[in-house]
């Protein structure tokens, strides 16, 4: 079983608006159940690779203002998660 959200991140999630934290936790559960490669097939999360200084990372859209950014290991396990609030696509 993958540990998608680490303990420190859980504390940070508590500070987010409740609808954002619910969507992130739902995504994490689905990653554990189905795997990240399967979730990328669905357009609902808008999973996409990032460019620039975030090259090698991917993001999912939790809303128009929030993104979860993560990396994954070659094995497909999620290695890191951060949630950021974005404005005008500057992330």
C-alpha positions in Angstrom: 0.0 0.0 0.0 1.4 3.4 -1.0 1.5 6.1 1.6 0.3 9.0 -0.5 -0.1 11.8 2.1 2.6 12.1 4.7 1.9 13.2 8.3 3.3 16.7 7.8 1.1 17.2 4.7 -2.0 16.0 6.7 -1.4 19.0 9.1 -1.2 21.3 6.2 -4.4 19.9 4.7 -6.3 20.8 7.8 -5.6 24.5 7.0 -7.2 24.2 3.6 -10.8 25.0 2.8 -12.8 21.8 3.5 -13.9 21.2 -0.1 -10.3 21.3 -1.2 -9.1 18.9 1.5 -12.0 16.5 0.7 -11.1 16.4 -3.0 -7.4 15.9 -2.2 -8.1 13.0 0.2 -10.5 11.5 -2.4 -7.7 11.7 -5.0 -5.2 10.1 -2.6 -7.7 7.2 -1.8 -8.2 6.6 -5.5 -4.4 6.6 -6.1 -4.1 3.9 -3.5 -7.0 1.9 -4.9 -6.4 2.2 -8.6 -2.9 3.5 -9.1 -1.7 6.8 -10.4 -1.5 5.5 -14.0 -5.1 4.6 -14.0 -6.2 7.9 -12.6 -4.3 9.8 -15.3 -6.8 8.3 -17.9 -9.6 10.4 -16.4 -9.8 14.0 -17.3 -11.5 15.2 -14.0 -8.2 15.8 -12.1 -6.4 17.4 -15.1 -3.2 15.5 -14.2 -0.4 17.1 -16.2 3.4 17.3 -16.2 4.9 20.7 -15.2 7.6 22.7 -16.9 10.3 25.1 -15.9 11.7 24.8 -12.4 9.0 22.2 -11.6 10.0 19.9 -14.5 9.7 16.3 -13.3 6.7 17.2 -11.1 3.0 16.8 -12.0 0.0 18.6 -10.8 -3.7 17.9 -10.4 -6.4 20.6 -10.2 -8.4 20.6 -7.0 -10.3 23.7 -8.1 -9.5 26.7 -10.3 -7.4 28.2 -7.5 -5.8 25.1 -5.9 -3.3 22.6 -7.3 -1.7 19.6 -5.7 1.8 19.1 -7.0 3.5 15.7 -6.7 6.4 13.6 -7.9 6.4 9.9 -8.4 9.0 7.2 -8.2 9.8 5.0 -11.2 7.8 2.3 -9.4 4.7 4.6 -9.7 4.5 5.4 -5.9 3.8 9.0 -5.0 6.8 10.5 -3.3 5.8 14.1 -2.5 2.6 16.2 -2.3 2.2 19.9 -1.8 -1.0 21.9 -2.2 -0.7 25.5 -3.5 -3.0 28.3 -4.2 -2.4 29.7 -7.7 -3.2 32.9 -9.4 -3.0 33.5 -13.1 -1.3 30.1 -13.6 1.9 31.1 -11.8 3.1 27.8 -10.3 
